[in-house]
């Protein structure tokens, strides 16, 4: 394939996005989310107040947070067992090592940030895209290169068949990037291109003028010149290869993504995608903002009219007979106006603003939140710290319902990422790397060489942990009830409480350790202090039980009004 053909495929993708309205609408969605929600002022509207009650941004933020509320982790499991105890154990150990290395990469690749960006893109324009690559600039003591990732905007991502939703079933993928001219020429030189071809790489302009304003505006100066670079992924004999080209120069062609010497071939595109909501027969999804812009405009306009009415009542127009005023008027507060007509000046009082208009504005906000599933419960405006556990569960379930489907698609995308990572582990991690493991407050190291596991097949799952604020409140409410009933001790209560819920947890534990024990002697076991176990006295005669000295925490043990105060 020539470089002209690759650029042609790119232009076809741009034309498709333009026909679907994506190249025009996506930048509008971003503008509204960022608060740029009013049209350019005209002569007629230049004095109209332009308030922005950014309901759209609040909806996007709250639903994105709900999707990301529960932390996820990639877990590899042993595949089918062989029946050989030693081999199965080796298989299990390999799965555990890969899981631990995935956790390491999750932190080093800053996946929390990338997932937040991808979900924000998906909530805004409907589609979030992760792209992974092997970064040779990262080095360690005994290794070179590490897995890295980035997010790609939907307007810079093109597929062979836009009616096919599955990334891995596409005949090809194209990623467009705006890179500095000097960096691109160096890339071409490092790929072995002759000097005359390198010199032919020239700066260019955006293919579509409808893209994001912040992206279109670039720095001036020759050192800041940029060029559009296309990366095309496709399969050749079942193996993923890639081309790179600019508009005028082919930088490389059919380069295997698999490193040389690897016994395993990379067969998966290093790309995962998330649809916020599914668009019928389309790769690109539907975001939260699509369909909300008319509501947002009405809300802003209604509040703008209310502000104008208040402004007009505070600064009413002056009505004067001809010749009654002989000075220029500024209408500033406290301005003295001389009346030369003996009573020919008055104020024109505007009618009072209808309360129905205010009600319409408030109703529009409430209805918009209800329709999008972002009520006060979801946004944290109505917290249940003092509610019963059953009420908290009901609120939690209600709040999660609008995002359950989105969340499941997000978890599926993370699972796809885990599959992509495994291929990188088996092909690129040929040198020994150290995994740092923290368990029980102890830190240990473990060697990892991914290519050693090339012969293993792994099952993959995504572990999801509950960490929402409601979950924490629910857990604490349960502990409170258990303490009130006497099912747990104060020590157990403190130990089981979440540090975020009980910030004084460690201080309580230290206080308990410092309490005086039987006979004023520290270190006596608790059961002996409580008189459960007898202590031999003079001549072997057991001593009577000695009451334990009261402590500052004893008053909380009885439950009821004396229970540990709620946090």
N, C-alpha and C positions, 0 to 999 in steps of 0.2 A: 504494500500500500504506500502510495506517495504521500508527501506532506500536504499536497493540495487536497487529496481525498480526505485526510484527517480534518483539515480546516473546513472542508465542505460538510462533513458530518457534524462538526461543531455549529456551523451556520444553520443546518437543518434543525438542530436542537434548540437554538435560539429562536428560530422562526416558530417552532411548535409552542414554546413558552409565550411568545408574543400573541399567537392565535388564541391560546387559552386565557389570556389576560394576566398571566403570572408576572410578566416583566413590568406591567403597569401597576397591578394591584399590590404586589408584595411590598414595594417601597412605600405605598400609602399605608399599609398595615403598620409598618415600622414607624412611620411618622406619627400615627395616632397613638401607638404604644408609648412613644417618647414624649407625648404631650403637644406635638405640633398639630393642632386640631382645628384651627380657624383658617378660612381662605384669606387671600390677600385683601387688605382693607381697601374699600373704594371711597369715593368722595361722599357717598351717601352713608356709609357705615363707619367712617373714620372716628366718629365720636362714640360709637357703641362699645361699652365695656366688653372685654373678651375673656371671661373667666374660663378656666379649664378644670372641670371636675373629672379627673381621669379614671373613669370606671373601667375602661378597657385595660389599663395597666394593672389595676387592682385585681381584676379577674384573671389575667394571664399569670400574675405573680402567685396568687393563692392556689390556682389549679396546678401550676408547675411545682409548687412546694408540696402539694398533696401527692403528686406522682412520685416525687423524690423523697417523700417523708420517711419511708422505710429503707434503711441501708441494704444494699445487695452485695453479694460476694459470689465469685465464680468457684464452683467446687467440682473437681474431677473425681470420678469414682471408677473402681475396678470394673472392667468390662466382663465378659463372660468368663466364668471360672473354668479352669482346666481339670480340676480334681487333684492336681499335684500341690501339696501343701506348700512346698518351698517356692514353686513358680507363682502360685497365687499370692503368697506373701510378698514376693518381689513386685508383682503387679500392683498390689495394694500400696506398697511403699512408694512406688513410682507415682501413683495417683496422688498420694499425700504430698510428695515433693512438688509436683506440678501445681497443686492447689496453693501451697505456700508461696511458690514463685509467682503465681498469678496475683496473690495478695501484695507481694512486693512490687510487681509491675503496676498494680492499681495505684499505689502511692507514688511511685517514681514517675509514672506517666501523667499524674495529676488527673485521674479519671473522674473524680468528683466534680472538678471544674468542667471537664469536657462533657460529662453527662448533663450538667446544669445548662451549658451552652446549647447542646443538642435539643434538650427539652424546651428551652426557650425558643429556639428556631421553630420547633414543631408546633408549639402553642401559638406562635406568631403567624407563620405562613403555612403550617400544616405538615412540614417534613423536616426532621432532624437527621443529619448524616454524620457518621463517624468515618474517618479515613485513617488507617494505620500503616506505618512504614518502619523500616529498620534504619535507625540513626547511627551512622558510623562515627559521628563526632563524639559520642559518649564512650568514655573509656574507664576501665577499672584497673586494679592491680594486675590482673592476669587475663583480662578480656577486653575486647573491642566491640562496640556496638550494643544497642539496646532498643527494645520496642518502644515506639512513641506513637502518639496519635494527635489528630486535629479534627476540628469540625469543618464541614464544607457547607456553604450556603446553597440552598436549592436552586438558585438562579445560576450557580456556577457548576451544576452537576447535571449530566445528560446521560440518558440511557438509550439503548438500541430500540426498545419497544416501550413507549410510554404507557401502553395499556396493560403491561405486565408489572405486577406489584413486587414480585420476588426479585431481589437484587441478584442473587446467585444464578438465576435462570436467564439473565440478560446475555445477549451475544457480545456486547461490549459496554463499557462505562467510560465516560469522558469527564475529567475534572479540569476546569479552567482556573488558572491562577494569574494574578498580576504580580510580576516579580521585577526587581530592579535589573536594568539592562546589563550592568557589569557582572552581576551574579549569574545571569543566564549565559553570557558569553564565556564565563569561566567554566560553567557546567558543560558547555559544548566543547570547550578545549580539553577538559578532563576526559570527555568521551572519545577523544581522538579525532575530532573534526579538523580538517585543514583550516589554515588561517583565513583563506578567502571566504569560506563558508561562515566562519565565526564572525567575520566583518559584515556579512550580509544580515545578521540578526539586528533588526532596527526597532526603535520604539514605535508603538502603535497606539491607537485609541480604542476605547470600549466599543465592542460590537453593537451593543444596544444602549441607547441614550436614556432608557427608562429605568436603569438600575439605580441602586441606592445613591442618594446625593453625597453622603460622606465618602463613598467608594469612588465616585466619579471625580471628586475634587482631589487632585494630587499636588504634591509639592513642586514648585518651580525649580529650575536649575538643571543643568546638564547631568549632574551626578544623581539626580532623582528621576531620570527618565525610566519608564517602565515598558515592559513588553508582555503580551499575553502568551502564556505557556500552556499547552494542552498535554495532558497525560491520558493516554487511552489504555485501559486494561481489557484484555480479551484472552481467550484460550486457544492454544495451539497444541494439538495432540493431547488434549485434556489438561495441559499445564498452563497456569496463568503467566502471560508475558505482557510487556507494556511497550508502547511507543511514546516518545516525547517530541513535540514539534512546536515551532512558532508559525506565524502566518507564512513566512518565506523560507524557513530552514527546518529540515528534519534533523533533530538532535540525535536520536537513537531509534532503533526499530527492532521489534520482536525480542526484547531483552528478557530472559527468564527472571521471574521474581524469586525463584529458588536459587540460593547461593551455590556456587560451584562445589562439587564434591559431595553434596548431600544425597543420601540414599532415598530420601523422601521428597516427593514433588509437591509444590504448593498448588492446590486445585481450587481454593476458595478465593474470590475477590476480597481484597483487604478492606472491605467497605460494609458497613451495617447501616440500616435506615430505620427510622421510626415515623410512622404515620400517626398524627394526633387523633384525627378522625378520618375514617376511610372515605375516599372519593370514588364513586362508582367507576370501575374499569379504568383506573388511572394510577400511575406510580406515585404521583404527588397527592398528599393528603389535604385535609381541611383543618385550619387552625381555629382558635377561639375568636379572632377578630373579624373574620369573614361573617358578615351579617349584622355586626354590632355597630358599625359606623353610623348608620342613620339614627340609632338610639343615642349614641354619644353626641352627635350634632344637636339633636333636639334638647338634650339635657343642658349642654353648654349654652344654647340659644335662650332657653327659658330662664336660666339663671342670669344671663347677660341682660335680658329684658327687665328682670327684677332689679338688678343693679342700676340700670338706666332710670327706672321709675324712682328709685330712692335718690338718685343723683338729681333728677329733675325736681323732686320735692325739696331737696336741700338747696338747690340753686334755681329757683323759679325764674321764668322769663319776665322782664319788665314791660308793661304796657304803658305807653306815654303818648299824649297828644302832640301833634307837630309843634315844635318850639318849646315844649315843656322841659327838655334837657339840652343843655348847650355844652356838654362835656363828653369826651369819649368814655364809653362804658366798658369795664373789664369783667363785671359780674363777680368780682372777688368778694369773699366774705368780709362783712364790715365796711364795704365801700359806701361813702357818703354821696348821695345823689341830690343835687339841687333842683327843686321843682319851681320853674319859672311861670307855671300856669296856675298856681294856687289850687292844688289838688288834682292835677291832670296825670298823676303817676300812680300806677297800681301794679300788683303782681298777678301774673297769670298762673293760677294754681292748677296743676295737672290732676286728673282724677286719681283716686286711690287705686293701687294695683290690686287686681282681683286675687282673692285667696285661692280661687280655683286653679289659677296658673301655678301657684306654689304647690298645690296638691298634685297637679299633673306631673310636675318635675319630680317630686318625691316618689310618686307612683311609678314613674318610668324607671327610676333607679332601682326600686324594690323589685319590679317585674323583671328587669334585666338580670338582676342577681338571682332571682328564682329560676328563670329560664336557663341560665348558664350553670346553675348548681353551686353558686358561691354566696350562700346566705351568711348571716352573722356567725353562725356556728363554724362554718368553714374558715372564715377569715380571722377567727379568734376573738371576735368582739363579744361573744357570749360564752365564757369559760365555765366549766363545771367543777371547780375545785371543791365546792361544798355540796355537790349533788350526790345522790345515792349512786352506787356502782351500776345499777341497772339503767339509770338515766344516762350515765356517761356512755355505757355500751350502746344505747339507742342512738345517742347523738353521734357517736363515732361511726356507726354503721350508716346512718343517714348521710353524714358528711362524705363518706367514701364512695357512696353509690355512683355519683356522676363521673368519677375518675377510675372506677374499677376496670373498665375496658381499656382505657388508655394505659393504665398501670400494667395490665397484662401484656399489652403490646410492647411496652418499655422493657419488661422482664424478658420477653422473647428476643428483643434486640440485644440485650446483655448476653443472652445465651448464644446468639450468633457471634458476638464479640469473643466469647470464650472459645468457640470453634476456630475462629481466625487465629487467636493467640496460640492455640495448641500447634497449629501448623508452623508458626514462627518459632515456637520452642523447639520443635523437632528438627528444624532445618538450620536455624541460625545460631542456636545456643550450643555450639560445639566445644567451647572452652568452659572451664570450671568457674562457676559463679557461687557466691555465698548468699544464702538466705538467712536473714535475721528473724528469729522466732521469739516472741514474747509469750510466756505462759506461766501463770501463777506468780507474776512479779519477777520471774527469772528470764534472762536473755541468753539465748544460745544460737549457735550458727550451724548451718547445714549446707553441704555442697550440693550444687545443682548443675547438671550437664544434660540439657534437653535432648541432644542427639542420642543419648543412651536409651531413650524411651521410644525410639522410632518404630520399634516392632510392636509396641503396645497400642491397643485400642481402648479408649476411655469413654465411659458414659459421662454426661455433663448435666449438671443441674445448677440452678441459681438459688442460693439461700437468701431468704428475705427475713430481716429482723424487724420487729415492731419497735419503733422509737418515737412515735408521735407524742405530742403533748398529752393528748387524751389517754393514750396507753399508759403513760407515766402516772397520770392522775388516778386512773383506774387501779393500777397496781398498788399505789399508796393507799387508796381507799380500802382495798382488800386487806392490807396489812393493818390498817386502823381497826377494822372490824375484828380481825383475829386477835389483836391485842386486847380489845375491849372484852372479848369473850374469854380471855385467858388461854387461848390456844397457843400463843407464843409468849416468850419472856421479853422483857425490855431489851436485853442484850440481843436476842434474835431479831427483834424489831429494828434495832439500830443497824445491825449487820445486813439485813435484807433491804433496807431503804436505799433508794437510788441517791448517789451523792448530789445530784442536781436538785433533788427534792429535799434532802436533809443535808445541807452544807456543813452542819456541825457534827456530822457522823463521826469523823475521826477524833474530834475533841471529846465526844461522849465515850468513845472506846478507851481513850487514854485516862479519862476520869475514872472509869470502872476499874481499870488496871491498878490505879493508885489508891483505891479504897482500902481501909484497914480491914484485916481479916481476923479470924479467931485469935485471942490472946495477944492481939496487936502484932502478930507475926505474919509478914507477907509470905506469899508463896504456898499457903495451905490450900488444898483442893476445895472447890466449891461445895462438894457433897459433905466434906467434913465440917465446913463452916456452918452448914445448915443442920448439923447434928444427925445426919443420916447414918454416918459411920461413927461408932464409938471410939473413944480415945482412952487408952490405958492410963490410969493414974497411979497413985501410991499403992504399992502392994498388989497391983493388977486389978484394983477396983475401978470400974469405969467411972469417969467423971460425968457429972450431969451435963445435959445440953446447955451450952452457953449462947444466949441470944446474940444474934448478929447486930453489930452496931448499925444504927440507921444511917442511910446515905441520902444525898440530895435527890437521887432518882427514885427512892422508895415510894414517894407520894404518887408516882405515875403508875404503879403496878396494879392498882385496884380497878382500873378502867373507869367507865362512866365519866363523871366530871373531873376525875383525877387522871384521865388518860393522857398520853403524850399529846401535846397540842398539835393540831393540824397545821401544816405548813402552807 
